[in-house]
Amino acid sequence: MPGRGAAAAVASILAAAILLAPASEARVSEMVVPVRGMTCALCTRGVEESIRALGGVSRVAADLSSGLVRVEAVEGRSLGVREVKARVHSAGFKLGGECSVTAVGRFTIGPDRRITFRVLNAPYAYQVLEGDLLRRLFRRHPGLTGDFRIGFRLHEHQERKPPSISITSFEARPAPPPPARR
């Protein structure tokens, strides 16, 4: 069927566009991952080396006393949330709780009045839980239009689909200039 081949071609072009998106658009710039089971310097080194092997990682620092691993993206690149978590598991450790993430994306308000945050050019969409920072953000930016850089706690629970987030910080991003008219 010709429709199937065309659909596959479009899907592959879209996937390539997401991977090759301009630096200013695809943005999970930082993660802090709690890791259980790190008991020595060799453990922290193993987690760091496992995560560092991912493309787009500029810095990884595991802290033995707190059990937290801070991961930063190369300027203009985006971290893969699932990939970083998978690297923790492949190093032989378990996640110790909820991750903190910093990302650039857009909000949408659905017909059910639920607010969703979608990381630009990435497969991540999260339901936003109500809280003081969300209310403050909404007061400053009614309609939540445009791009925002936010910090959030990621709540991934089996019974809650899609995953949800609690905003911990926010910053509105300036809108790109309109295209020049000829």
C-alpha positions as CSV (number, residue, x, y, z in Angstrom):
1,M,0.0,0.0,0.0
2,P,1.4,3.4,-1.0
3,G,0.0,5.1,2.1
4,R,2.0,2.9,4.5
5,G,5.3,3.8,2.8
6,A,4.5,7.5,2.8
7,A,3.5,7.4,6.5
8,A,6.8,5.6,7.4
9,A,8.8,8.2,5.4
10,V,7.0,11.1,7.1
11,A,7.6,9.5,10.5
12,S,11.3,9.0,9.8
13,I,11.6,12.6,8.6
14,L,9.9,13.9,11.8
15,A,12.2,11.7,14.0
16,A,15.2,13.1,12.2
17,A,13.9,16.7,12.6
18,I,13.5,16.1,16.3
19,L,17.1,14.8,16.7
20,L,18.5,17.6,14.5
21,A,16.5,20.4,16.0
22,P,18.1,23.8,16.5
23,A,20.0,24.1,19.8
24,S,17.6,26.7,21.1
25,E,14.6,24.4,20.8
26,A,15.4,20.9,22.1
27,R,16.2,21.5,25.8
28,V,16.5,19.3,28.8
29,S,19.5,21.1,30.0
30,E,20.0,19.6,33.5
31,M,18.9,16.7,35.7
32,V,19.5,15.7,39.3
33,V,18.9,12.0,39.8
34,P,18.7,10.4,43.3
35,V,20.5,7.1,43.2
36,R,20.3,4.3,45.8
37,G,23.1,1.9,46.6
38,M,26.2,4.0,46.0
39,T,28.4,3.1,49.0
40,C,31.9,4.0,47.8
41,A,33.9,6.2,45.4
42,L,34.0,3.3,42.9
43,C,30.2,3.3,42.9
44,T,30.0,7.0,42.1
45,R,32.6,6.6,39.4
46,G,30.7,3.8,37.8
47,V,27.5,5.8,37.7
48,E,29.3,8.9,36.3
49,E,31.1,6.9,33.6
50,S,27.9,5.1,32.6
51,I,26.0,8.4,32.2
52,R,29.0,10.2,30.6
53,A,28.9,7.7,27.8
54,L,25.6,9.2,26.6
55,G,25.9,11.7,23.7
56,G,25.3,15.3,24.7
57,V,26.4,15.1,28.3
58,S,28.9,17.8,29.3
59,R,29.2,17.1,33.1
60,V,28.3,14.4,35.5
61,A,28.9,14.6,39.3
62,A,27.8,11.9,41.7
63,D,27.7,12.9,45.4
64,L,28.2,9.9,47.7
65,S,26.9,11.5,50.8
66,S,23.6,12.7,49.3
67,G,23.2,10.0,46.7
68,L,22.4,12.7,44.1
69,V,23.8,12.7,40.6
70,R,23.8,16.0,38.7
71,V,23.9,15.7,34.9
72,E,24.3,18.7,32.6
73,A,23.9,18.8,28.8
74,V,26.4,20.1,26.3
75,E,25.5,23.6,25.3
76,G,22.8,23.4,22.7
77,R,22.1,19.7,23.2
78,S,19.3,18.0,25.2
79,L,19.5,15.2,27.7
80,G,17.3,12.2,27.4
81,V,15.4,11.7,30.7
82,R,14.7,8.0,30.0
83,E,18.3,7.4,28.8
84,V,19.9,8.9,31.9
85,K,17.7,6.8,34.1
86,A,18.5,3.7,32.0
87,R,22.2,4.4,32.5
88,V,21.8,4.4,36.3
89,H,20.2,1.0,36.0
90,S,22.8,-0.3,33.6
91,A,25.5,0.7,36.1
92,G,23.8,-1.6,38.7
93,F,21.9,0.9,40.8
94,K,18.3,2.0,41.4
95,L,16.7,5.3,41.3
96,G,16.1,6.6,44.8
97,G,13.1,8.9,44.2
98,E,12.0,11.7,42.0
99,C,14.3,13.5,39.6
100,S,14.6,17.2,39.3
101,V,14.8,18.5,35.7
102,T,15.4,21.9,34.0
103,A,13.9,22.1,30.5
104,V,12.5,24.6,27.9
105,G,9.1,23.9,26.6
106,R,5.5,25.1,26.1
107,F,2.4,24.8,28.1
108,T,-1.0,23.8,26.7
109,I,-4.3,24.0,28.4
110,G,-6.7,21.2,27.4
111,P,-10.4,21.2,27.1
112,D,-10.6,19.6,30.5
113,R,-8.6,22.6,31.8
114,R,-5.6,20.4,32.6
115,I,-2.3,22.0,32.0
116,T,0.4,20.1,30.2
117,F,4.1,21.0,29.7
118,R,5.7,19.7,26.6
119,V,9.5,19.8,26.2
120,L,10.2,21.3,22.8
121,N,11.2,18.8,20.1
122,A,11.3,16.0,22.6
123,P,8.9,13.1,23.3
124,Y,8.2,14.4,26.8
125,A,4.8,15.8,27.9
126,Y,3.9,16.1,31.5
127,Q,0.7,17.0,33.3
128,V,1.4,20.0,35.6
129,L,0.2,19.7,39.2
130,E,-1.3,22.8,40.8
131,G,0.9,24.7,43.2
132,D,1.9,28.1,44.3
133,L,4.6,28.6,41.5
134,L,2.1,27.5,38.8
135,R,-0.4,30.1,40.1
136,R,2.3,32.8,40.2
137,L,3.4,31.8,36.7
138,F,-0.2,32.0,35.4
139,R,-0.6,35.5,37.0
140,R,2.5,36.8,35.3
141,H,1.8,35.1,31.9
142,P,-2.0,34.6,31.4
143,G,-2.6,31.8,29.0
144,L,0.9,30.5,29.4
145,T,1.8,31.3,25.8
146,G,5.4,31.2,24.5
147,D,8.4,29.2,25.6
148,F,9.4,28.8,29.3
149,R,12.4,27.5,31.0
150,I,11.2,25.7,34.1
151,G,12.6,23.6,36.8
152,F,10.4,20.8,38.0
153,R,10.2,17.6,40.1
154,L,9.2,14.7,37.9
155,H,6.5,12.4,39.4
156,E,6.4,9.1,37.5
157,H,3.9,6.7,39.1
158,Q,2.5,3.5,37.5
159,E,-1.1,4.6,38.1
160,R,-0.7,8.2,36.9
161,K,-0.6,8.7,33.1
162,P,1.0,10.9,31.8
163,P,3.7,11.5,34.3
164,S,3.2,14.7,36.3
165,I,5.4,17.5,37.4
166,S,5.6,20.1,40.2
167,I,7.2,23.4,39.1
168,T,10.1,24.5,41.3
169,S,11.3,27.5,39.2
170,F,10.3,29.3,36.0
171,E,11.5,31.9,33.5
172,A,9.7,33.1,30.4
173,R,11.8,32.9,27.2
174,P,11.7,35.8,24.8
175,A,9.7,35.0,21.6
176,P,11.8,34.7,18.5
177,P,11.5,37.7,16.2
178,P,9.0,37.4,13.4
179,P,10.3,36.4,10.0
180,A,11.4,39.3,7.8
181,R,8.9,40.3,5.2
182,R,10.0,40.8,1.6
